[in-house]
Amino acid sequence: MTDVKQAVRTAFDYIQQLYPSELPGLRLEEVQLSEDEHRWLITMGFLEATDPANIRQPASVIEALSQIQSYKPVQAQRVYKRIEIDAATGERGASANRHTPSSRSIYVGKIG
């Protein structure tokens, strides 16, 4: 049987493959073993900008300094992904968005 640490590592690796750029605030939210004990149900959360156009790395130090005066907070929401891991083999199964009341909340601040 796949232990919980190995299942969580598989879920982290999968999320990072899906989203090749750095995910701000990526963290483990929840782990459950299914009632039939055949699947690990792992929920991962991260921040996703509501307006991706607001996220851009400055091309130079001068550009970064010039942006300080016109800084606009980035609005983002916490996104949750549930990944199923086969408890016997450790292979990834289904994945889906997980909606919770807090997943609709807005975070205002700098991402990254």
C-alpha positions as CSV (number, residue, x, y, z in Angstrom):
1,M,0.0,0.0,0.0
2,T,1.2,3.5,-0.8
3,D,1.8,5.5,2.3
4,V,0.4,9.1,2.7
5,K,3.8,10.8,2.2
6,Q,4.3,9.1,-1.1
7,A,0.7,9.9,-2.2
8,V,1.2,13.5,-1.4
9,R,4.5,13.7,-3.2
10,T,2.8,12.2,-6.3
11,A,0.0,14.8,-6.1
12,F,2.6,17.7,-5.7
13,D,4.5,16.4,-8.7
14,Y,1.3,16.2,-10.8
15,I,0.2,19.8,-10.0
16,Q,3.7,21.1,-10.9
17,Q,3.5,19.2,-14.2
18,L,0.1,20.7,-15.0
19,Y,1.3,24.3,-14.1
20,P,4.9,24.6,-15.2
21,S,5.3,28.1,-13.9
22,E,5.7,28.7,-10.2
23,L,2.5,28.5,-8.2
24,P,2.2,31.1,-5.5
25,G,0.9,29.7,-2.2
26,L,1.0,26.1,-3.3
27,R,0.2,23.9,-0.3
28,L,-1.4,20.7,0.9
29,E,-4.9,21.4,2.0
30,E,-6.4,18.0,2.9
31,V,-5.7,14.3,2.7
32,Q,-8.2,11.5,3.1
33,L,-8.2,7.8,2.5
34,S,-11.4,6.8,0.8
35,E,-13.9,4.7,2.7
36,D,-13.1,1.6,0.7
37,E,-9.4,2.4,1.4
38,H,-8.5,2.1,-2.3
39,R,-7.8,5.8,-3.0
40,W,-6.0,8.7,-1.4
41,L,-8.0,11.9,-1.9
42,I,-5.5,14.8,-1.8
43,T,-6.5,18.4,-2.1
44,M,-3.9,21.0,-3.1
45,G,-4.5,24.7,-3.1
46,F,-2.7,27.7,-4.7
47,L,-3.3,31.3,-5.6
48,E,-4.4,32.1,-9.2
49,A,-4.7,35.7,-10.5
50,T,-8.1,36.7,-11.5
51,D,-6.5,39.0,-14.2
52,P,-3.4,37.2,-15.5
53,A,-2.4,40.4,-17.4
54,N,-1.5,42.0,-14.1
55,I,1.3,39.5,-13.5
56,R,4.4,40.2,-15.4
57,Q,8.0,40.1,-14.4
58,P,9.9,43.4,-15.1
59,A,12.5,43.2,-17.9
60,S,15.1,45.3,-16.0
61,V,15.8,46.8,-12.6
62,I,14.9,50.2,-13.9
63,E,11.5,49.0,-15.1
64,A,11.0,47.3,-11.6
65,L,11.8,50.6,-9.8
66,S,9.5,52.5,-12.1
67,Q,6.6,50.1,-11.3
68,I,6.9,50.8,-7.6
69,Q,5.1,54.2,-8.0
70,S,2.3,52.7,-10.0
71,Y,2.0,49.4,-8.0
72,K,-1.5,47.9,-8.2
73,P,-2.3,45.0,-6.0
74,V,-3.1,41.8,-7.8
75,Q,-6.4,40.2,-7.1
76,A,-6.3,36.4,-6.8
77,Q,-8.4,33.6,-5.5
78,R,-7.4,30.4,-3.9
79,V,-7.9,27.4,-6.2
80,Y,-8.3,23.9,-5.0
81,K,-7.5,20.7,-7.0
82,R,-8.4,17.3,-5.7
83,I,-6.2,14.5,-7.0
84,E,-6.9,10.8,-6.5
85,I,-4.0,8.4,-6.0
86,D,-4.4,4.7,-6.1
87,A,-3.6,3.4,-2.6
88,A,-2.3,0.1,-3.9
89,T,-0.1,1.2,-6.8
90,G,0.6,4.9,-6.1
91,E,-0.6,5.8,-9.6
92,R,-2.5,9.0,-10.2
93,G,-6.2,8.7,-11.0
94,A,-8.8,11.3,-11.5
95,S,-8.3,15.0,-10.7
96,A,-10.9,17.8,-10.5
97,N,-11.5,21.3,-9.3
98,R,-12.7,21.3,-5.7
99,H,-15.1,24.1,-4.9
100,T,-15.4,25.3,-1.3
101,P,-16.9,28.4,0.2
102,S,-13.4,29.9,0.7
103,S,-12.3,29.1,-2.8
104,R,-14.4,32.1,-4.0
105,S,-12.7,34.5,-1.6
106,I,-10.4,37.2,-3.1
107,Y,-6.9,37.9,-1.8
108,V,-5.6,41.3,-2.6
109,G,-1.8,41.6,-2.5
110,K,1.3,40.8,-4.4
111,I,1.7,37.3,-5.7
112,G,5.1,35.8,-6.0
